Amino acid sequence: RTGGRIETIRLADLPPEARETLALIKRGGPFPFPRKDGSTFGNFERRLPLQPRGYYREYTVDTPGARNRGARRLIAGGQPPVVFYYTDDHYSSFRRLRD
């Protein structure tokens, strides 16, 4: 069970940095944070549909001006990724990428 209905977002409406991260995921990297990018996203907040551990992977979306990884992420689900979610508030909310 998730925390409610998940909104969608079109590829064209993602920030350019998120589109760059999506292209990196589809190419298989290299990623700016190799120890974090591609790591298992636990979905502990249960805001995404429940799946077995390891189904979701997280990737950093660059935040211009941030001194650290920032709050933006793309979450890829499945293997190969079949679904993508975007968060710009460090997992408080998600939007599913719409084809």
Backbone torsions as a table, in degrees:
resi	resn	phi	psi	omega
1	ARG	NA	137.3	178.3
2	THR	-102.3	171.7	-178.9
3	GLY	-78.6	16.6	179.1
4	GLY	135.2	-177.2	-178.8
5	ARG	-65.9	137.5	179.5
6	ILE	-99.2	123.8	176.8
7	GLU	-67.7	165.1	176.4
8	THR	-114.1	163.6	176.1
9	ILE	-142.4	139.8	177.3
10	ARG	-82.4	151.0	177.5
11	LEU	-52.5	-43.0	-178.5
12	ALA	-64.6	-21.4	-178.5
13	ASP	-92.5	-6.3	175.2
14	LEU	-71.2	149.9	173.1
15	PRO	-62.5	153.4	-177.7
16	PRO	-56.3	-34.5	-179.9
17	GLU	-64.9	-34.6	178.2
18	ALA	-70.3	-37.1	176.8
19	ARG	-65.5	-36.8	176.4
20	GLU	-64.3	-43.0	179.1
21	THR	-63.6	-41.3	178.3
22	LEU	-60.1	-42.7	177.6
23	ALA	-62.7	-40.1	177.3
24	LEU	-62.3	-42.2	179.5
25	ILE	-60.5	-45.7	-177.4
26	LYS	-67.5	-27.1	177.2
27	ARG	-85.9	-16.4	-177.0
28	GLY	86.4	20.7	176.2
29	GLY	103.5	-167.6	2.5
30	PRO	-74.8	153.5	-175.6
31	PHE	-107.4	149.5	-177.2
32	PRO	-68.3	-25.0	179.2
33	PHE	-125.1	75.1	-171.0
34	PRO	-59.5	-24.9	178.4
35	ARG	-79.1	-22.4	-178.1
36	LYS	-106.3	-43.3	-176.8
37	ASP	-66.8	127.5	-177.0
38	GLY	92.0	-1.5	179.3
39	SER	-77.0	160.1	-178.9
40	THR	-64.4	131.4	172.4
41	PHE	-97.0	120.2	-172.6
42	GLY	-76.4	-17.2	-177.9
43	ASN	54.9	36.1	-177.2
44	PHE	-62.5	-29.4	178.7
45	GLU	-74.6	-13.1	179.6
46	ARG	58.0	38.5	178.1
47	ARG	-91.8	-14.8	175.2
48	LEU	-105.0	159.9	177.5
49	PRO	-54.5	139.2	-178.4
50	LEU	-66.9	133.1	179.3
51	GLN	-143.0	163.3	177.0
52	PRO	-61.5	150.5	177.8
53	ARG	-54.9	136.9	-179.0
54	GLY	96.7	-11.8	179.3
55	TYR	-66.4	-40.8	-177.6
56	TYR	-98.4	138.5	174.0
57	ARG	-123.8	145.8	-179.0
58	GLU	-112.5	148.0	-179.1
59	TYR	-137.7	138.8	-180.0
60	THR	-74.1	134.2	170.2
61	VAL	-105.3	121.0	-177.8
62	ASP	-55.0	137.5	175.3
63	THR	-116.2	107.0	-179.2
64	PRO	-54.1	132.2	178.5
65	GLY	87.6	-12.3	179.8
66	ALA	-74.7	142.2	178.7
67	ARG	-90.3	-6.5	178.6
68	ASN	-132.4	-158.0	-178.3
69	ARG	-70.1	-13.0	-178.9
70	GLY	72.7	-169.0	-173.7
71	ALA	-106.7	-2.6	-173.5
72	ARG	-95.1	135.1	179.9
73	ARG	-143.3	153.8	164.3
74	LEU	-109.8	134.0	176.4
75	ILE	-110.6	125.1	179.7
76	ALA	-106.0	133.0	179.4
77	GLY	-116.1	137.7	177.5
78	GLY	94.2	173.1	-179.1
79	GLN	-141.8	108.0	-3.3
80	PRO	-66.0	164.4	-177.4
81	PRO	-55.4	129.1	178.7
82	VAL	-114.6	-13.4	-179.7
83	VAL	-143.5	143.8	179.4
84	PHE	-129.8	141.4	175.7
85	TYR	-125.5	144.9	179.0
86	TYR	-117.0	135.9	172.2
87	THR	-130.6	137.2	176.4
88	ASP	-116.1	9.1	-178.1
89	ASP	-131.2	35.3	175.6
90	HIS	52.6	56.1	171.0
91	TYR	78.5	5.6	177.1
92	SER	-72.6	-32.4	177.3
93	SER	-146.6	157.5	-179.4
94	PHE	-135.4	151.5	170.3
95	ARG	-127.8	132.5	179.5
96	ARG	-81.1	134.7	179.1
97	LEU	-72.1	125.8	-178.8
98	ARG	-96.5	137.4	179.0
99	ASP	-62.5	NA	NA
